[in-house]
Amino acid sequence: MKTTKIGFGVNNYENFRIYIEADLEPDEDCTLALDFLRTRVADEIGFPQYYLDLRSKVSDAKYELSVLVRKLEEVKLDLEVATSKWSNLVNYFSSSMMVIVLSQIHLKVNIF
């Protein structure tokens, strides 16, 4: 990679852009160079802290999203287990004399 160019749009419609370029050696890490260039452009524009805060917020949001997805998968698995157990219970009761007993209990409960 010979030349790397990073730019930021300024204003709402990005009608003005600021760019910075760097020549990288073959053994240089491109990711580190890009991060450096982004920070440098943010310094030039005058919002370095805002930019760094945004990067931090994006990172935090990605982590929170992964936690929520993991919790959702756990709840989904618990729901599948509960649904299976409920189905087994319904099948057991409907295939035995428990249906008659349950209907009698239901009648007694409604009488008060």
N, CA and C of each residue as an Amber inpcrd file, in Angstrom:
protein
   336
   0.8550000  -1.1720000   0.0000000   0.0000000   0.0000000   0.0000000
   0.8940000   1.2260000   0.0000000   0.8190000   1.9750000  -1.0190000
   1.7080000   3.1230000  -1.1650000   1.1680000   4.3580000  -0.4610000
  -0.0660000   4.7300000  -0.7290000  -0.6080000   5.9680000  -0.1740000
  -1.9520000   5.6800000   0.4780000  -2.1330000   6.2540000   1.6520000
  -3.4090000   6.1450000   2.3480000  -3.9640000   7.5420000   2.5110000
  -5.2270000   7.6900000   2.2350000  -5.8480000   9.0070000   2.2980000
  -7.1050000   8.9110000   3.1600000  -7.1960000   9.7800000   4.1440000
  -8.3380000   9.8210000   5.0470000  -8.9550000  11.2010000   4.9590000
 -10.2690000  11.2730000   4.9420000 -10.9300000  12.5720000   4.8830000
 -12.1600000  12.6200000   5.7580000 -12.4800000  13.8190000   6.2070000
 -13.6910000  14.0650000   6.9700000 -14.4920000  15.1300000   6.2560000
 -15.7930000  14.9300000   6.1990000 -16.6550000  15.9740000   5.6770000
 -16.9480000  16.9920000   6.7640000 -16.9860000  18.2470000   6.3720000
 -17.2940000  19.3240000   7.3050000 -18.6260000  19.9200000   6.8650000
 -19.4650000  20.2960000   7.7880000 -20.8210000  20.8080000   7.5740000
 -21.7730000  19.6330000   7.3870000 -23.0410000  19.9390000   7.3840000
 -24.0460000  18.8810000   7.3120000 -24.0320000  18.1330000   5.9910000
 -23.7880000  18.8300000   4.9090000 -23.8400000  18.1960000   3.6040000
 -22.4610000  17.8400000   3.0640000 -21.4580000  17.9640000   3.8810000
 -20.0870000  17.5990000   3.5300000 -19.6340000  18.2660000   2.2340000
 -19.9760000  19.5400000   2.0690000 -19.5440000  20.2510000   0.8730000
 -18.1000000  20.7120000   0.9820000 -17.5060000  20.5220000   2.1320000
 -16.1000000  20.8550000   2.3490000 -15.4710000  19.6790000   3.0710000
 -14.3460000  19.2080000   2.5720000 -13.6940000  18.0410000   3.1750000
 -12.2380000  18.3620000   3.4800000 -11.7460000  17.7470000   4.5280000
 -10.3340000  17.8690000   4.9060000  -9.7070000  16.4890000   4.7430000
  -8.5690000  16.4460000   4.0720000  -7.8790000  15.1820000   3.8220000
  -6.4660000  15.2360000   4.3710000  -5.9460000  14.0680000   4.6770000
  -4.5440000  13.9380000   5.0620000  -4.0420000  12.6320000   4.4470000
  -2.8260000  12.6370000   3.9770000  -2.2530000  11.4680000   3.3150000
  -0.9670000  11.0540000   4.0000000  -0.6350000   9.7730000   3.8500000
   0.6150000   9.2600000   4.4060000   1.1500000   8.1650000   3.4950000
   2.4500000   8.1320000   3.3500000   3.1110000   7.0430000   2.6320000
   3.5450000   6.0080000   3.6560000   3.1490000   4.7700000   3.4400000
   3.4690000   3.6990000   4.3800000   4.5350000   2.7900000   3.7920000
   5.3950000   2.3450000   4.6580000   6.3810000   1.3420000   4.2720000
   5.6740000  -0.0180000   4.2330000   6.2220000  -0.9690000   3.5120000
   5.5710000  -2.2800000   3.4140000   5.3870000  -2.9850000   4.7600000
   6.2710000  -2.7290000   5.7250000   6.1690000  -3.4260000   7.0080000
   5.3260000  -2.6740000   8.0380000   4.7970000  -1.4910000   7.7010000
   3.9940000  -0.7150000   8.6440000   2.5670000  -1.2640000   8.7230000
   1.9980000  -1.1630000   9.9190000   0.6310000  -1.6270000  10.1360000
  -0.3540000  -0.5910000   9.5980000  -1.1480000  -0.9940000   8.6420000
  -2.0970000  -0.0880000   7.9930000  -3.1770000   0.3830000   8.9690000
  -3.6420000  -0.4920000   9.8440000  -4.6980000  -0.1290000  10.7940000
  -4.2410000   0.9570000  11.7440000  -3.0290000   0.8160000  12.2690000
  -2.5070000   1.8440000  13.1730000  -2.3220000   3.1720000  12.4470000
  -1.8610000   3.1040000  11.2060000  -1.6680000   4.3290000  10.4310000
  -3.0030000   5.0220000  10.1640000  -4.0230000   4.2530000   9.8390000
  -5.3370000   4.8410000   9.5960000  -5.9020000   5.4800000  10.8600000
  -5.7440000   4.8210000  11.9960000  -6.2030000   5.4070000  13.2620000
  -5.4760000   6.7150000  13.5510000  -4.1730000   6.7240000  13.3050000
  -3.3950000   7.9470000  13.5170000  -3.8910000   9.0680000  12.6070000
  -4.1310000   8.7350000  11.3300000  -4.5940000   9.7460000  10.3820000
  -5.9800000  10.2730000  10.7520000  -6.8570000   9.4010000  11.1890000
  -8.1910000   9.8500000  11.6060000  -8.0910000  10.8270000  12.7700000
  -7.2590000  10.4840000  13.7390000  -7.0840000  11.3600000  14.8990000
  -6.4760000  12.6880000  14.4780000  -5.5260000  12.6410000  13.5750000
  -4.8690000  13.8650000  13.1000000  -5.8490000  14.7730000  12.3660000
  -6.6940000  14.1990000  11.5140000  -7.7010000  14.9930000  10.8110000
  -8.6950000  15.5710000  11.8110000  -9.0720000  14.7850000  12.8020000
  -9.9880000  15.2840000  13.8340000  -9.3630000  16.4500000  14.5870000
  -8.0500000  16.3800000  14.8540000  -7.3530000  17.5000000  15.4970000
  -7.3930000  18.7440000  14.6180000  -7.1750000  18.5620000  13.3180000
  -7.1690000  19.6920000  12.3910000  -8.5360000  20.3620000  12.3250000
  -9.5840000  19.5660000  12.3430000 -10.9340000  20.1150000  12.2690000
 -11.3030000  20.7990000  13.5750000 -10.8120000  20.2820000  14.6680000
 -11.0900000  20.9000000  15.9550000 -12.0890000  20.1480000  16.8000000
 -12.3160000  18.8750000  16.5180000 -13.1950000  18.1030000  17.3850000
 -12.5840000  16.7630000  17.7700000 -11.3600000  16.7630000  18.2520000
 -10.7440000  15.4800000  18.5830000 -11.4640000  14.7440000  19.7080000
 -11.8540000  15.4680000  20.7550000 -12.4920000  14.7830000  21.8710000
 -13.8540000  14.2360000  21.4490000 -14.5720000  15.0140000  20.6680000
 -15.8660000  14.5710000  20.1660000 -15.7010000  13.3090000  19.3260000
 -14.6990000  13.2990000  18.4730000 -14.4380000  12.1370000  17.6230000
 -14.0860000  10.9180000  18.4560000 -13.2030000  11.1080000  19.4370000
 -12.8140000   9.9830000  20.2840000 -13.9930000   9.4930000  21.1140000
 -14.8400000  10.4240000  21.5740000 -16.0330000  10.0280000  22.3160000
 -16.9670000   9.2020000  21.4410000 -17.1070000   9.5990000  20.1780000
 -17.9530000   8.8370000  19.2680000 -17.4150000   7.4300000  19.0560000
 -16.1200000   7.3090000  18.8830000 -15.5290000   5.9820000  18.7000000
 -15.7700000   5.1240000  19.9270000 -15.6400000   5.7330000  21.1040000
 -15.8800000   5.0120000  22.3470000 -17.3440000   4.5930000  22.4530000
 -18.2540000   5.5000000  22.0830000 -19.6790000   5.1800000  22.1480000
 -20.0400000   4.0570000  21.1840000 -19.4570000   4.0720000  20.0040000
 -19.7170000   3.0060000  19.0360000 -19.2190000   1.6730000  19.5840000
 -18.0380000   1.6750000  20.1580000 -17.4850000   0.4540000  20.7350000
 -18.3690000  -0.0520000  21.8730000 -18.8050000   0.8580000  22.7500000
 -19.6860000   0.4690000  23.8550000 -21.0100000  -0.0790000  23.3390000
 -21.5620000   0.5580000  22.3170000 -22.8410000   0.1130000  21.7620000
 -22.7180000  -1.2770000  21.1430000 -21.6040000  -1.5400000  20.4650000
 -21.3950000  -2.8680000  19.8870000 -21.3120000  -3.9290000  20.9780000
 -20.6300000  -3.6090000  22.0760000 -20.5230000  -4.5530000  23.1820000
 -21.8950000  -4.8030000  23.8100000 -22.6480000  -3.7190000  24.0580000
 -23.9810000  -3.8660000  24.6440000 -24.8910000  -4.6760000  23.7320000
 -24.7740000  -4.4660000  22.4320000 -25.5640000  -5.2310000  21.4790000
 -25.2260000  -6.7130000  21.5540000 -23.9440000  -7.0370000  21.6490000
 -23.5580000  -8.4480000  21.7330000 -24.0700000  -9.0820000  23.0220000
 -24.0720000  -8.3180000  24.1270000 -24.6060000  -8.8350000  25.3920000
 -26.1050000  -9.0930000  25.2570000 -26.8310000  -8.1520000  24.6560000
 -28.2740000  -8.3160000  24.4890000 -28.6060000  -9.4800000  23.5630000
 -27.8360000  -9.6480000  22.5120000 -28.0600000 -10.7690000  21.5970000
 -27.8370000 -12.0850000  22.3250000 -26.7890000 -12.1480000  23.1520000
 -26.5250000 -13.3660000  23.9110000 -27.6680000 -13.6610000  24.8870000
 -28.1640000 -12.6260000  25.5810000 -29.2830000 -12.8170000  26.5080000
 -30.5400000 -13.2570000  25.7630000 -30.7740000 -12.6740000  24.5980000
 -31.9330000 -13.0470000  23.7990000 -31.8480000 -14.5080000  23.3650000
 -30.6750000 -14.9530000  22.9880000 -30.4940000 -16.3550000  22.6130000
 -30.7570000 -17.2750000  23.8050000 -30.3270000 -16.8670000  25.0100000
 -30.5810000 -17.6630000  26.2080000 -32.0740000 -17.7400000  26.5030000
 -32.7750000 -16.6140000  26.3850000 -34.2210000 -16.5970000  26.6180000
 -34.9330000 -17.4510000  25.5750000 -34.4810000 -17.3840000  24.3400000
 -35.0710000 -18.1880000  23.2750000 -34.9120000 -19.6750000  23.5780000
 -33.7340000 -20.0600000  24.0490000 -33.4980000 -21.4550000  24.4050000
 -34.3810000 -21.8670000  25.5790000 -34.4890000 -21.0100000  26.6040000
 -35.3600000 -21.3000000  27.7480000 -36.8120000 -21.4450000  27.3070000
 -37.2440000 -20.6060000  26.3900000 -38.6120000 -20.6780000  25.8820000
 -38.8510000 -21.9810000  25.1270000 -37.8840000 -22.4100000  24.3480000
 -38.0170000 -23.6780000  23.6280000 -38.1230000 -24.8450000  24.6000000
 -37.3240000 -24.8210000  25.6700000 -37.3770000 -25.8830000  26.6810000
 -38.7330000 -25.8680000  27.3800000 -39.2010000 -24.6800000  27.7690000
 -40.4920000 -24.5670000  28.4550000 -41.6390000 -25.0120000  27.5480000
 -41.5810000 -24.6450000  26.2780000 -42.6190000 -25.0560000  25.3340000
 -42.6420000 -26.5650000  25.1780000 -41.4820000 -27.1680000  25.1100000
 -41.3930000 -28.6200000  24.9940000 -41.9610000 -29.3040000  26.2360000
 -41.6070000 -28.7900000  27.4110000 -42.1250000 -29.3740000  28.6560000
 -43.6390000 -29.2090000  28.7430000 -44.1390000 -28.0430000  28.3480000
 -45.5780000 -27.8120000  28.3760000 -46.2960000 -28.7760000  27.4250000
 -45.7430000 -28.9650000  26.2550000 -46.3280000 -29.8830000  25.2840000
 -46.3600000 -31.3030000  25.8340000 -45.2710000 -31.7110000  26.4760000
 -45.2340000 -33.0430000  27.0810000 -46.2760000 -33.1750000  28.1840000
 -46.4520000 -32.1410000  28.9800000 -47.4310000 -32.1550000  30.0640000
 -48.8510000 -32.2330000  29.5110000 -49.1420000 -31.4600000  28.4850000
 -50.4670000 -31.4990000  27.8610000 -50.7370000 -32.8760000  27.2790000
 -49.7530000 -33.4530000  26.6170000 -49.9210000 -34.7920000  26.0540000
 -50.1640000 -35.8210000  27.1470000 -49.4720000 -35.6960000  28.2560000
 -49.6440000 -36.6370000  29.3670000 -51.0550000 -36.5360000  29.9300000
 -51.4980000 -35.2980000  30.1900000 -52.8180000 -35.1210000  30.7820000
 -53.9340000 -35.5130000  29.8170000 -53.7670000 -35.2160000  28.5560000
 -54.8310000 -35.5340000  27.6040000 -54.8940000 -37.0230000  27.2920000
 -53.8400000 -37.7500000  27.5470000 -53.8510000 -39.1850000  27.2700000
 -54.1730000 -40.0070000  28.5070000 -54.5240000 -39.3770000  29.5900000
 -54.8240000 -40.1270000  30.8140000 -56.1540000 -39.6710000  31.3790000
 -56.5080000 -40.2260000  32.4710000 -57.7510000 -39.8750000  33.1430000
 -57.6450000 -38.5330000  33.8530000 -56.5150000 -37.8980000  33.8090000
 -56.3240000 -36.6260000  34.4950000 -57.2370000 -35.5450000  33.9240000
 -57.7180000 -35.7080000  32.7050000 -58.5950000 -34.7190000  32.0950000
 -59.8830000 -34.6100000  32.9050000 -60.4190000 -35.7400000  33.3170000
 -61.6480000 -35.7430000  34.1100000 -61.4090000 -35.0820000  35.4560000
 -60.3100000 -35.4160000  36.1070000 -59.9830000 -34.8370000  37.4050000
 -59.7800000 -33.3340000  37.2770000 -59.0870000 -32.9120000  36.2710000
 -58.8510000 -31.4850000  36.0660000 -60.1530000 -30.7410000  35.7970000
 -61.0620000 -31.3400000  35.0530000 -62.3390000 -30.6690000  34.7980000
 -63.1500000 -30.5560000  36.0770000 -63.0760000 -31.5380000  36.9630000
 -63.7780000 -31.4510000  38.2470000 -63.1550000 -30.3700000  39.1250000
 -61.8420000 -30.2630000  39.1280000 -61.1640000 -29.2190000  39.9020000
 -61.5520000 -27.8530000  39.3580000 -61.6200000 -27.7440000  38.0500000
 -62.0000000 -26.4770000  37.4240000 -63.4090000 -26.0660000  37.8520000
 -64.3390000 -27.0190000  37.9050000 -65.7040000 -26.7180000  38.3370000
 -65.7380000 -26.2640000  39.7880000 -64.9750000 -26.9100000  40.6610000
 -64.9540000 -26.5410000  42.0730000 -64.3630000 -25.1480000  42.2680000
 -63.3870000 -24.8000000  41.4930000 -62.7510000 -23.4970000  41.6270000
 -63.7200000 -22.3960000  41.2120000 -64.5250000 -22.6360000  40.2050000
 -65.4510000 -21.6170000  39.7120000 -66.6730000 -21.4380000  40.6060000
 -66.9190000 -22.3330000  41.5450000 -68.1430000 -22.2760000  42.3530000
 -68.0500000 -21.2940000  43.5080000 -67.1590000 -20.9770000  44.1650000
 -67.0560000 -20.1800000  45.3960000 -68.3770000 -19.6790000  45.8640000
